[in-house]
Amino acid sequence: MAGRPGTRHGLLRASFIPPAAVRDLRELTRYRQTLIHARTQEVNRLHKHLESANLKLGAVATDVLGKSGREMLAAILAGEQRPETLAQLARGRLRAKLPQLRRALEGRVQAQHRALLRHVLVHIDFIKGQLEQLTTEIEAVLTPFTEPVALLETIPCIGHTAAVTIIAEIGTDMTRFPSAKHLASWAGVCPGNRQSAGKRLGGRTTGGNPWLRAILGEVAWSIAHTSSSYLAAQ
């Protein structure tokens, strides 16, 4: 029965404890991902509470937390309920959707809706502040990894955050991976190769490294939605 590359010696070599600098960076970047996930959950709660008040703002505005959205939310928290007045707070391109906005803002906002919206918005702003502070702290420990991060950023669709996360999870010592296939297997992005009697039985990937898989998935999605690059063609 054939297995994935690196299921023995390769993965054993890849399991070595990374240097302290990499471990420190990894702890910070993983906590940043946790905060990002927490913010996403709060934004989803915001949409849920708006829907509960029959406000369909998210169906018209691309970003409910943009300038227009925040001004409308502030007015709602202040007690404003007239759809026409709320819609007039729209800015830029959103003003082209004033008729849709007026219909979307015909809600039934009650006291409990305002209380919940206020708490959620305060929590979102708090998480945003924590993310900004954490990002500053991450940049402060990036000095040993300036060159590898810069090299990763030359790859299409790998931005600064993705590059830093990849370095934090993989490190910079590639000698512990006998080949690129071993690295792909360790990351959990290598299709399975389970065969018996010449018949393929399955091709699911392993769990791998969930933090690395997540960021690589985001990069792959970005690549798939671009053009004029070798990776997009693949």
C-alpha positions, 0 to 999 in steps of 0.5 A: 500500500503506497502512502504519502511522501514523508509519512516516516522519515520526512515527517519525523524530521519535520517534527523537530522543535523550531528555533525560539525566534520561530516559536515566538513568531508562531505564537503571535501569528496564531493568536492574530488568527484567533482574533481575526476569527473572533472579529468575524464571529462578531460581524456575523452576530451584527448581521444577525441582530440587524436581521432580527430588527428586519434591517437588510442593510447587509444586502445592499451595502458591501461593508456594513462597517464601512463609513456609510454603514457606521454612520447609519448604525450610529443613527440607529443607536441614537433612535433614528428609525426613518428609512429616508433619513438613514438612507441619506447617510450613504456615501460615495457609490452607495448613494446610487442605491438609495431606493434599495437602501430605503427599503432595506432600512424599513425595520422594527428596531426595539430597545433590545436590538439597540442594546445588542448592536451597541455591545457588538460594535464595542466588541468589534472595535476592541478586537480591532484595537487588539489586532492593531497592537498585535500586528505592531508586536509581530513586526517587532520580532520580524527582523530575523525573517526580513529576507525570507518574508520578502522572497515569499511576497514576490509570489503572486497573491502572497501578501505580507500577512500570508508571508509572515504566517507561512514563515511562522509555521514552516520556519526557514530551515528547509533541510528538514523536508527531503522534498517539496512533496514532503512539505506538502504532505506535512502541511496537509495539502497533499492528496492521499495515495491509498491503493490496494491491488492496483485500485485507488481507494481514496484521496483525502488529505490529512489534517496536516497543519491547520494554521498553514492550511488555512492561509494557503487556502486563502492564497489559493482562492486569491490566485484562482480569482486573478489572471495573467500569472503562471499560478492562475493558469495552473 
